[in-house]
Amino acid sequence: MIKVRILRKQDGSIHGFEVKGHANYAKHGEDIVCAGVSTVTVGTVNSLETLTGTIMDSRMNDGFLSAYLPGDGMEAGGRQEQLLLESMVVMLNSIAESYGKYIQIQEVII
């Protein structure tokens, strides 16, 4: 199962996220759940960098991705960053609606 943690600050803004595990929906290379989650999360990190110039503090290994906004995440461009991160949450929840047995999403206040 893929476990996603969305890390929110007290004001509800997203500071970062962590993804770990494998969906095991299908064999390696054919797992559409894993591919979807990877596309959404890595794509969000890449979009933030390309569209806002924000470089997230990110780490990636097999079956693991963590990404955090620098500072408090609400400097200049913070609205754009939050919109992209909230969009990621919507997309992940859409995947979970269809494949909930293979992905768990948890939102935590940090």
Residue pairs with C-beta under 8 A, 6 or more apart in sequence:
1 21
1 22
1 23
1 24
1 101
1 102
1 103
1 104
2 19
2 20
2 21
2 22
2 23
2 33
2 34
2 37
2 102
2 103
2 104
3 19
3 20
3 21
3 103
3 104
3 106
4 17
4 18
4 19
4 37
4 41
4 92
4 103
4 104
4 105
4 106
5 17
5 18
5 19
5 106
5 107
5 108
6 14
6 17
6 89
6 105
6 106
6 107
6 108
7 14
7 15
7 16
7 17
7 18
7 68
7 108
7 110
8 14
8 15
8 107
8 108
8 109
8 110
9 15
9 72
9 73
9 109
9 110
10 109
13 73
13 74
13 78
13 82
14 69
14 73
14 82
14 85
14 86
14 89
15 68
15 69
15 72
15 73
15 110
16 56
16 57
16 66
16 67
16 68
16 69
16 73
17 41
17 66
17 67
17 85
17 88
18 64
18 65
18 66
19 37
19 41
19 64
19 65
19 66
20 63
20 64
20 65
21 63
22 31
22 34
22 63
23 31
23 33
23 34
23 37
23 99
23 102
23 103
24 31
24 102
25 31
25 32
25 33
25 34
25 99
25 102
26 32
26 33
33 95
33 99
33 102
33 103
36 95
37 92
37 95
37 103
38 65
40 88
40 91
40 92
40 95
41 65
41 67
41 88
41 92
42 60
42 65
44 67
44 84
44 85
44 87
44 88
45 56
45 58
45 65
45 67
47 84
48 54
48 56
48 81
48 84
48 85
49 55
49 56
51 80
51 84
52 77
52 80
52 81
52 84
53 77
54 69
54 70
54 77
54 81
55 70
56 67
56 68
56 69
56 70
57 67
57 68
57 69
57 70
58 65
58 66
58 67
58 68
59 65
59 66
59 67
60 66
69 81
73 81
73 82
74 82
89 105
89 107
92 103
92 105
93 105
95 103
96 103
96 104
96 105
